[in-house]
Amino acid sequence: MIMGFELSIILAYAFGLILLYILGWILLIPIRLIIKLIWNGVIGGIMLFLVNLVGSVLGIAIVINPITALVAGFLGVPGVVLLLVLQYIL
């Protein structure tokens, strides 16, 4: 009887640890997405600043408004390139 009781406690702890691992793994996926969006936003903002800094000498500038900030923030470097291409086309 004593041996069965200890085994059930060990199985309960093992089940709890497995459940905790699965819950942590499920919660880790959105955190990776948030970190990626923050990273793209920082890189996009730096790129907008650099394009405006270097572009002022060359006559190229991207107006920083909420739309351009969102495009550069979500897409990062490709977003800044997209904004430059759109400005050239339009």
OpenMM code with the backbone's topology and positions (N, CA, C; nanometers):
from openmm import Vec3, app, unit

residues = "MET ILE MET GLY PHE GLU LEU SER ILE ILE LEU ALA TYR ALA PHE GLY LEU ILE LEU LEU TYR ILE LEU GLY TRP ILE LEU LEU ILE PRO ILE ARG LEU ILE ILE LYS LEU ILE TRP ASN GLY VAL ILE GLY GLY ILE MET LEU PHE LEU VAL ASN LEU VAL GLY SER VAL LEU GLY ILE ALA ILE VAL ILE ASN PRO ILE THR ALA LEU VAL ALA GLY PHE LEU GLY VAL PRO GLY VAL VAL LEU LEU LEU VAL LEU GLN TYR ILE LEU".split()
positions = [
    Vec3(0.0821, -0.1199, 0.0000),
    Vec3(0.0000, 0.0000, 0.0000),
    Vec3(0.0863, 0.1261, 0.0000),
    Vec3(0.1917, 0.1250, 0.0755),
    Vec3(0.2769, 0.2424, 0.0832),
    Vec3(0.3469, 0.2649, -0.0504),
    Vec3(0.3889, 0.1585, -0.1156),
    Vec3(0.4572, 0.1706, -0.2432),
    Vec3(0.3641, 0.2288, -0.3504),
    Vec3(0.2392, 0.1910, -0.3533),
    Vec3(0.1421, 0.2432, -0.4494),
    Vec3(0.1140, 0.3907, -0.4263),
    Vec3(0.1132, 0.4317, -0.3027),
    Vec3(0.0883, 0.5722, -0.2704),
    Vec3(0.2016, 0.6601, -0.3211),
    Vec3(0.3238, 0.6164, -0.3028),
    Vec3(0.4383, 0.6933, -0.3499),
    Vec3(0.4425, 0.6993, -0.5019),
    Vec3(0.4043, 0.5913, -0.5653),
    Vec3(0.4025, 0.5890, -0.7111),
    Vec3(0.2990, 0.6861, -0.7661),
    Vec3(0.1834, 0.6942, -0.7024),
    Vec3(0.0804, 0.7868, -0.7507),
    Vec3(0.1245, 0.9324, -0.7332),
    Vec3(0.1970, 0.9622, -0.6271),
    Vec3(0.2485, 1.0982, -0.6074),
    Vec3(0.3519, 1.1311, -0.7140),
    Vec3(0.4402, 1.0373, -0.7439),
    Vec3(0.5418, 1.0597, -0.8464),
    Vec3(0.4757, 1.0797, -0.9829),
    Vec3(0.3749, 0.9990, -1.0136),
    Vec3(0.3033, 1.0152, -1.1410),
    Vec3(0.2297, 1.1484, -1.1475),
    Vec3(0.1736, 1.1935, -1.0362),
    Vec3(0.1045, 1.3223, -1.0334),
    Vec3(0.2026, 1.4375, -1.0580),
    Vec3(0.3202, 1.4306, -0.9952),
    Vec3(0.4219, 1.5335, -1.0184),
    Vec3(0.4706, 1.5317, -1.1632),
    Vec3(0.4902, 1.4116, -1.2177),
    Vec3(0.5348, 1.4004, -1.3570),
    Vec3(0.4294, 1.4583, -1.4513),
    Vec3(0.3026, 1.4263, -1.4271),
    Vec3(0.1954, 1.4802, -1.5104),
    Vec3(0.1897, 1.6321, -1.4994),
    Vec3(0.2070, 1.6845, -1.3787),
    Vec3(0.2065, 1.8299, -1.3588),
    Vec3(0.3219, 1.8978, -1.4306),
    Vec3(0.4385, 1.8366, -1.4284),
    Vec3(0.5540, 1.8941, -1.4981),
    Vec3(0.5352, 1.8910, -1.6494),
    Vec3(0.4803, 1.7822, -1.7008),
    Vec3(0.4538, 1.7748, -1.8448),
    Vec3(0.3512, 1.8796, -1.8852),
    Vec3(0.2459, 1.8955, -1.8050),
    Vec3(0.1444, 1.9966, -1.8338),
    Vec3(0.2026, 2.1376, -1.8278),
    Vec3(0.2901, 2.1635, -1.7325),
    Vec3(0.3552, 2.2934, -1.7211),
    Vec3(0.4455, 2.3201, -1.8411),
    Vec3(0.5161, 2.2161, -1.8876),
    Vec3(0.6018, 2.2299, -2.0063),
    Vec3(0.5187, 2.2633, -2.1294),
    Vec3(0.4068, 2.1948, -2.1472),
    Vec3(0.3207, 2.2206, -2.2640),
    Vec3(0.2632, 2.3615, -2.2567),
    Vec3(0.2197, 2.4056, -2.1407),
    Vec3(0.1663, 2.5412, -2.1245),
    Vec3(0.2727, 2.6465, -2.1522),
    Vec3(0.3941, 2.6247, -2.1047),
    Vec3(0.5034, 2.7189, -2.1323),
    Vec3(0.5366, 2.7252, -2.2798),
    Vec3(0.5329, 2.6106, -2.3474),
    Vec3(0.5620, 2.6078, -2.4909),
    Vec3(0.4548, 2.6825, -2.5698),
    Vec3(0.3284, 2.6678, -2.5296),
    Vec3(0.2193, 2.7388, -2.5971),
    Vec3(0.2322, 2.8892, -2.5761),
    Vec3(0.2726, 2.9315, -2.4588),
    Vec3(0.2868, 3.0745, -2.4312),
    Vec3(0.4130, 3.1336, -2.4921),
    Vec3(0.5113, 3.0512, -2.5266),
    Vec3(0.6362, 3.1008, -2.5815),
    Vec3(0.6208, 3.1465, -2.7263),
    Vec3(0.5304, 3.0863, -2.8000),
    Vec3(0.5117, 3.1221, -2.9412),
    Vec3(0.4693, 3.2685, -2.9572),
    Vec3(0.3668, 3.3196, -2.8838),
    Vec3(0.3325, 3.4618, -2.8984),
    Vec3(0.4441, 3.5557, -2.8528),
    Vec3(0.5234, 3.5146, -2.7542),
    Vec3(0.6327, 3.5992, -2.7080),
    Vec3(0.7367, 3.6143, -2.8180),
    Vec3(0.7647, 3.5048, -2.8921),
    Vec3(0.8576, 3.5143, -3.0044),
    Vec3(0.8054, 3.6100, -3.1103),
    Vec3(0.6754, 3.6075, -3.1357),
    Vec3(0.6159, 3.6981, -3.2340),
    Vec3(0.6285, 3.8429, -3.1895),
    Vec3(0.6033, 3.8680, -3.0630),
    Vec3(0.6135, 4.0048, -3.0100),
    Vec3(0.7579, 4.0541, -3.0169),
    Vec3(0.8524, 3.9671, -2.9815),
    Vec3(0.9937, 4.0067, -2.9877),
    Vec3(1.0341, 4.0359, -3.1317),
    Vec3(0.9850, 3.9571, -3.2268),
    Vec3(1.0171, 3.9800, -3.3678),
    Vec3(0.9586, 4.1129, -3.4157),
    Vec3(0.8356, 4.1447, -3.3752),
    Vec3(0.7755, 4.2728, -3.4141),
    Vec3(0.8512, 4.3910, -3.3530),
    Vec3(0.8936, 4.3782, -3.2284),
    Vec3(0.9703, 4.4855, -3.1654),
    Vec3(1.1039, 4.5033, -3.2375),
    Vec3(1.1698, 4.3930, -3.2701),
    Vec3(1.2977, 4.3988, -3.3407),
    Vec3(1.2806, 4.4650, -3.4774),
    Vec3(1.1760, 4.4258, -3.5524),
    Vec3(1.1507, 4.4880, -3.6821),
    Vec3(1.1215, 4.6370, -3.6665),
    Vec3(1.0497, 4.6744, -3.5617),
    Vec3(1.0192, 4.8155, -3.5392),
    Vec3(1.1441, 4.8979, -3.5123),
    Vec3(1.2337, 4.8432, -3.4317),
    Vec3(1.3580, 4.9151, -3.4003),
    Vec3(1.4439, 4.9293, -3.5263),
    Vec3(1.4611, 4.8194, -3.5997),
    Vec3(1.5418, 4.8230, -3.7215),
    Vec3(1.4775, 4.9151, -3.8260),
    Vec3(1.3450, 4.9087, -3.8396),
    Vec3(1.2758, 4.9967, -3.9343),
    Vec3(1.2902, 5.1439, -3.8990),
    Vec3(1.2810, 5.1752, -3.7698),
    Vec3(1.2985, 5.3138, -3.7261),
    Vec3(1.4390, 5.3653, -3.7509),
    Vec3(1.5380, 5.2806, -3.7248),
    Vec3(1.6769, 5.3193, -3.7509),
    Vec3(1.6992, 5.3397, -3.9001),
    Vec3(1.6415, 5.2518, -3.9807),
    Vec3(1.6560, 5.2651, -4.1263),
    Vec3(1.5893, 5.3927, -4.1770),
    Vec3(1.4709, 5.4251, -4.1254),
    Vec3(1.4066, 5.5510, -4.1649),
    Vec3(1.4947, 5.6700, -4.1295),
    Vec3(1.5520, 5.6678, -4.0111),
    Vec3(1.6404, 5.7763, -3.9688),
    Vec3(1.7624, 5.7867, -4.0600),
    Vec3(1.8236, 5.6714, -4.0902),
    Vec3(1.9427, 5.6725, -4.1758),
    Vec3(1.9105, 5.7158, -4.3184),
    Vec3(1.7971, 5.6725, -4.3710),
    Vec3(1.7582, 5.7143, -4.5064),
    Vec3(1.7369, 5.8649, -4.5100),
    Vec3(1.6729, 5.9193, -4.4089),
    Vec3(1.6516, 6.0641, -4.4060),
    Vec3(1.7822, 6.1398, -4.3829),
    Vec3(1.8723, 6.0828, -4.3053),
    Vec3(2.0000, 6.1483, -4.2792),
    Vec3(2.0871, 6.1496, -4.4042),
    Vec3(2.1046, 6.0339, -4.4658),
    Vec3(2.1871, 6.0240, -4.5862),
    Vec3(2.1123, 6.0811, -4.7068),
    Vec3(1.9830, 6.0600, -4.7106),
    Vec3(1.9037, 6.1067, -4.8232),
    Vec3(1.8919, 6.2576, -4.8318),
    Vec3(1.9109, 6.3267, -4.7199),
    Vec3(1.9040, 6.4736, -4.7247),
    Vec3(2.0159, 6.5299, -4.8120),
    Vec3(2.1279, 6.4621, -4.8153),
    Vec3(2.2387, 6.5043, -4.9013),
    Vec3(2.2066, 6.4740, -5.0473),
    Vec3(2.1403, 6.3615, -5.0703),
    Vec3(2.1096, 6.3176, -5.2060),
    Vec3(1.9737, 6.3660, -5.2569),
    Vec3(1.8967, 6.4294, -5.1716),
    Vec3(1.7656, 6.4791, -5.2123),
    Vec3(1.6556, 6.3753, -5.1983),
    Vec3(1.6790, 6.2703, -5.1204),
    Vec3(1.5788, 6.1665, -5.0974),
    Vec3(1.5372, 6.1747, -4.9514),
    Vec3(1.4079, 6.1772, -4.9286),
    Vec3(1.3587, 6.1807, -4.7915),
    Vec3(1.2257, 6.1080, -4.7838),
    Vec3(1.2031, 6.0396, -4.6737),
    Vec3(1.0751, 5.9741, -4.6478),
    Vec3(1.0105, 6.0487, -4.5322),
    Vec3(0.8917, 6.0994, -4.5550),
    Vec3(0.8206, 6.1705, -4.4507),
    Vec3(0.7806, 6.0692, -4.3440),
    Vec3(0.8119, 6.0995, -4.2204),
    Vec3(0.7777, 6.0073, -4.1115),
    Vec3(0.6425, 6.0480, -4.0555),
    Vec3(0.5431, 5.9634, -4.0828),
    Vec3(0.4088, 5.9802, -4.0301),
    Vec3(0.3624, 5.8440, -3.9790),
    Vec3(0.2430, 5.8341, -3.9237),
    Vec3(0.2012, 5.7047, -3.8684),
    Vec3(0.1993, 5.5904, -3.9706),
    Vec3(0.1634, 5.6172, -4.0950),
    Vec3(0.1576, 5.5117, -4.1956),
    Vec3(0.2982, 5.4612, -4.2292),
    Vec3(0.3915, 5.5515, -4.2547),
    Vec3(0.5272, 5.5083, -4.2873),
    Vec3(0.5939, 5.4411, -4.1679),
    Vec3(0.5634, 5.4886, -4.0476),
    Vec3(0.6197, 5.4257, -3.9274),
    Vec3(0.5659, 5.2834, -3.9105),
    Vec3(0.4370, 5.2627, -3.9385),
    Vec3(0.3811, 5.1278, -3.9282),
    Vec3(0.4386, 5.0343, -4.0333),
    Vec3(0.4526, 5.0836, -4.1565),
    Vec3(0.5089, 4.9995, -4.2630),
    Vec3(0.6525, 4.9624, -4.2287),
    Vec3(0.7307, 5.0588, -4.1868),
    Vec3(0.8703, 5.0308, -4.1508),
    Vec3(0.8782, 4.9453, -4.0252),
    Vec3(0.7843, 4.9625, -3.9333),
    Vec3(0.7852, 4.8855, -3.8098),
    Vec3(0.7483, 4.7399, -3.8305),
    Vec3(0.6478, 4.7140, -3.9108),
    Vec3(0.6054, 4.5756, -3.9323),
    Vec3(0.6974, 4.5008, -4.0271),
    Vec3(0.7455, 4.5675, -4.1293),
    Vec3(0.8237, 4.4988, -4.2317),
    Vec3(0.9744, 4.5131, -4.2143),
    Vec3(1.0179, 4.6098, -4.1357),
    Vec3(1.1615, 4.6288, -4.1136),
    Vec3(1.2298, 4.6878, -4.2358),
    Vec3(1.3448, 4.6326, -4.2724),
    Vec3(1.4236, 4.6828, -4.3856),
    Vec3(1.3462, 4.6719, -4.5173),
    Vec3(1.2769, 4.5601, -4.5455),
    Vec3(1.1982, 4.5562, -4.6698),
    Vec3(1.0893, 4.6631, -4.6742),
    Vec3(1.0371, 4.7009, -4.5584),
    Vec3(0.9366, 4.8071, -4.5535),
    Vec3(0.9940, 4.9418, -4.5940),
    Vec3(1.1151, 4.9696, -4.5506),
    Vec3(1.1809, 5.0964, -4.5868),
    Vec3(1.2115, 5.0974, -4.7370),
    Vec3(1.2571, 4.9836, -4.7882),
    Vec3(1.2832, 4.9739, -4.9325),
    Vec3(1.1531, 4.9918, -5.0096),
    Vec3(1.0452, 4.9318, -4.9606),
    Vec3(0.9138, 4.9495, -5.0232),
    Vec3(0.8720, 5.0958, -5.0234),
    Vec3(0.8940, 5.1650, -4.9148),
    Vec3(0.8592, 5.3081, -4.9086),
    Vec3(0.9426, 5.3886, -5.0080),
    Vec3(1.0692, 5.3558, -5.0223),
    Vec3(1.1541, 5.4256, -5.1202),
    Vec3(1.1069, 5.3998, -5.2622),
    Vec3(1.0707, 5.2764, -5.2926),
    Vec3(1.0218, 5.2427, -5.4271),
    Vec3(0.8896, 5.3124, -5.4537),
    Vec3(0.7995, 5.3120, -5.3557),
    Vec3(0.6718, 5.3807, -5.3740),
    Vec3(0.6902, 5.5310, -5.3928),
    Vec3(0.7831, 5.5880, -5.3213),
    Vec3(0.8081, 5.7322, -5.3374),
    Vec3(0.8648, 5.7605, -5.4758),
    Vec3(0.9501, 5.6716, -5.5258),
    Vec3(1.0063, 5.6891, -5.6588),
    Vec3(0.8993, 5.6769, -5.7661),
    Vec3(0.8083, 5.5797, -5.7488),
    Vec3(0.7011, 5.5580, -5.8459),
    Vec3(0.5991, 5.6703, -5.8423),
    Vec3(0.5607, 5.7120, -5.7243),
    Vec3(0.4583, 5.8148, -5.7128),
    Vec3(0.5232, 5.9510, -5.7185),
] * unit.nanometer
topology = app.Topology()
chain = topology.addChain("A")
for resn in residues:
    res = topology.addResidue(resn, chain)
    for name in ("N", "CA", "C"):
        topology.addAtom(name, app.Element.getBySymbol(name[0]), res)
